[in-house]
Amino acid sequence: PELPAEITGQQDADGTLRTRDLSTALLHSITRERSLSLLAASGLNVVEGSFHKSVLEQAAEVFTTSAGALIAPVVEIDGVPVGDGLPGPATRQVQRLYYQHIGVEVDALDWLTV
């Protein structure tokens, strides 16, 4: 099955952040672009490419970006918890970096999960 288009990134157990490239019907958004550039600038290994849903199911964590939710952790896929079922450190890192970039209080948006 194809991945949902709104999934932006997932982090492997080895710490690599993977995101689908734009040729896979992923929306090219300002939120996605800025989030990935902030993560890369912070030293996180970000890899764009194509991958199957099964890769997401093995991810340590998954998050999505959008204009409405900004950066939101995905805590389960098809009823199965992602990682430990809680927002992970890379998701929290990109939230913190992005919210600081746009001047939003980080704790004010802690309720966002998908």
C-alpha positions as CSV (number, residue, x, y, z in Angstrom):
1,P,0.0,0.0,0.0
2,E,1.0,3.6,-0.6
3,L,2.0,5.8,2.3
4,P,-0.4,8.5,3.3
5,A,0.7,11.7,1.6
6,E,0.8,13.7,4.8
7,I,3.4,11.7,6.6
8,T,6.6,13.8,6.5
9,G,9.2,12.0,8.5
10,Q,10.1,9.0,10.5
11,Q,13.2,8.3,12.6
12,D,14.9,4.9,12.4
13,A,16.3,3.2,15.5
14,D,19.8,4.4,14.3
15,G,18.7,8.0,14.5
16,T,18.4,8.6,10.7
17,L,15.4,10.7,9.8
18,R,13.8,9.5,6.6
19,T,11.2,11.4,4.6
20,R,9.6,10.6,1.3
21,D,10.9,12.6,-1.6
22,L,8.7,15.0,-3.5
23,S,8.2,12.6,-6.4
24,T,6.0,10.3,-4.2
25,A,3.0,12.7,-4.2
26,L,4.1,14.3,-0.9
27,L,3.0,17.9,-0.6
28,H,5.8,20.3,-1.0
29,S,5.0,22.6,1.9
30,I,6.8,25.5,3.5
31,T,6.4,23.7,6.9
32,R,8.0,20.5,5.6
33,E,10.8,22.4,3.9
34,R,11.6,24.6,6.9
35,S,11.4,21.7,9.3
36,L,13.8,19.5,7.3
37,S,16.3,22.4,6.9
38,L,16.2,23.2,10.6
39,L,16.8,19.5,11.5
40,A,19.7,19.2,9.0
41,A,21.2,22.4,10.3
42,S,21.0,20.9,13.9
43,G,23.1,17.9,12.7
44,L,20.4,15.3,12.3
45,N,21.0,12.9,9.4
46,V,18.0,13.6,7.0
47,V,17.5,11.2,4.0
48,E,14.9,11.8,1.3
49,G,13.8,8.8,-0.7
50,S,11.0,6.3,-1.4
51,F,10.0,3.7,1.2
52,H,7.1,1.4,1.9
53,K,4.6,1.6,4.7
54,S,6.3,-1.4,6.4
55,V,9.3,1.0,7.1
56,L,7.0,3.3,9.0
57,E,5.7,0.4,11.0
58,Q,9.3,-0.3,12.2
59,A,10.1,3.3,12.9
60,A,11.2,4.5,16.4
61,E,8.9,7.6,15.8
62,V,6.9,9.3,13.1
63,F,5.7,12.9,12.7
64,T,3.8,14.9,10.1
65,T,3.9,18.5,9.1
66,S,1.1,20.7,7.9
67,A,0.1,24.3,7.9
68,G,-2.7,23.6,10.5
69,A,-1.0,21.2,12.9
70,L,2.6,22.4,12.2
71,I,4.6,19.5,13.6
72,A,2.5,16.7,15.0
73,P,3.7,13.3,16.3
74,V,2.1,10.2,14.9
75,V,1.7,7.9,17.9
76,E,0.0,5.0,16.1
77,I,-0.6,3.6,12.6
78,D,-3.6,1.4,11.9
79,G,-4.1,1.0,15.7
80,V,-0.5,-0.1,16.3
81,P,1.7,2.1,18.4
82,V,4.7,3.7,16.8
83,G,7.7,3.0,19.0
84,D,6.6,3.3,22.6
85,G,3.3,5.1,21.5
86,L,4.6,8.5,22.7
87,P,6.0,11.5,20.8
88,G,9.8,10.8,20.4
89,P,12.8,13.0,20.9
90,A,13.3,13.8,17.2
91,T,9.7,14.9,16.9
92,R,10.1,17.1,20.0
93,Q,13.3,18.5,18.6
94,V,11.7,19.5,15.3
95,Q,8.7,21.0,17.1
96,R,11.0,23.0,19.3
97,L,13.2,24.2,16.4
98,Y,10.2,25.1,14.2
99,Y,8.2,26.8,17.0
100,Q,11.2,28.8,18.0
101,H,11.7,29.8,14.3
102,I,8.2,31.1,14.0
103,G,8.1,32.6,17.5
104,V,5.5,30.3,19.1
105,E,5.7,29.2,22.7
106,V,6.6,25.5,22.5
107,D,4.5,24.3,25.5
108,A,1.4,26.0,24.0
109,L,1.2,23.4,21.3
110,D,2.0,20.3,23.3
111,W,-1.5,18.9,22.8
112,L,-0.9,18.1,19.0
113,T,-0.7,14.4,18.2
114,V,-2.1,12.5,15.2
